[in-house]
Amino acid sequence: MKVILEPVSGNAKDNLERAKFGNRKVLAFRGSVTSARAKDTRIMVKSEINPKWDLPDSEKVKSLRGWIPAKVRTVFKVLSVSA
């Protein structure tokens, strides 16, 4: 899964760790952050979805598309969430 974020304030490089932490917090048992990188004004966070999460893959992505923006919106603008 790939999430593209843009910080509400500050630059992407300075908010990289905050983005990883925010995504880890949202994912919890649902998956884990595998990498994150800052480029220009955006941050790309890659995650692996937990295969033991008892939902079909399409439902997992649908659920995370709702959860991620709701949980990180005060710090980041979520530009995309893709599988």
C-alpha positions as CSV (number, residue, x, y, z in Angstrom):
1,M,0.0,0.0,0.0
2,K,1.2,3.5,-0.8
3,V,0.1,6.7,0.9
4,I,1.0,10.2,-0.5
5,L,0.9,12.9,2.1
6,E,1.5,16.7,2.2
7,P,2.3,18.4,5.5
8,V,-0.2,21.0,6.6
9,S,2.7,23.1,7.9
10,G,6.5,22.8,7.5
11,N,8.3,20.9,4.8
12,A,8.2,17.3,3.9
13,K,11.7,16.4,5.0
14,D,11.1,17.8,8.5
15,N,7.8,15.9,8.8
16,L,9.1,12.5,7.6
17,E,9.3,10.8,11.0
18,R,6.0,12.3,12.0
19,A,4.4,10.8,8.8
20,K,5.9,7.4,9.6
21,F,4.7,7.5,13.2
22,G,1.2,8.7,12.2
23,N,0.8,5.8,9.7
24,R,2.1,3.3,12.2
25,K,-0.4,4.5,14.7
26,V,-3.3,4.2,12.1
27,L,-2.2,0.8,10.9
28,A,-1.7,-0.8,14.3
29,F,-2.5,-4.5,13.8
30,R,-3.6,-3.9,10.2
31,G,-0.1,-3.6,8.9
32,S,3.4,-2.1,9.1
33,V,5.3,0.8,7.6
34,T,8.0,-0.5,5.4
35,S,9.5,2.7,4.1
36,A,9.0,6.5,3.8
37,R,10.7,9.2,1.8
38,A,10.3,12.9,1.2
39,K,10.4,14.5,-2.2
40,D,9.7,18.2,-2.8
41,T,6.5,19.0,-0.8
42,R,5.2,15.4,-0.5
43,I,5.9,12.3,1.6
44,M,5.4,8.8,0.3
45,V,4.8,6.1,2.9
46,K,4.8,2.5,1.8
47,S,3.2,-0.1,4.1
48,E,2.6,-3.8,4.1
49,I,-0.9,-5.0,5.0
50,N,-1.1,-7.7,7.5
51,P,-2.2,-11.0,5.8
52,K,-3.8,-12.2,9.0
53,W,-6.3,-9.3,9.0
54,D,-9.5,-11.2,8.4
55,L,-11.0,-9.2,5.5
56,P,-10.8,-9.6,1.7
57,D,-8.0,-7.4,0.2
58,S,-10.4,-5.0,-1.4
59,E,-12.1,-4.4,2.0
60,K,-8.8,-3.8,3.7
61,V,-7.9,-1.1,1.2
62,K,-11.4,0.4,1.4
63,S,-11.2,0.5,5.2
64,L,-7.7,2.1,5.2
65,R,-8.8,4.7,2.6
66,G,-11.3,5.9,5.3
67,W,-9.1,5.5,8.4
68,I,-5.8,7.1,7.2
69,P,-7.2,10.5,6.1
70,A,-9.5,10.7,9.3
71,K,-6.6,10.0,11.6
72,V,-3.8,12.2,10.1
73,R,-5.8,15.1,8.8
74,T,-4.7,17.6,11.5
75,V,-1.1,17.2,10.5
76,F,-1.2,16.0,6.8
77,K,-3.3,16.3,3.8
78,V,-3.7,12.8,2.3
79,L,-3.4,13.1,-1.5
80,S,-3.8,9.4,-2.3
81,V,-4.1,5.9,-0.8
82,S,-3.4,3.0,-3.2
83,A,-2.9,-0.7,-3.0
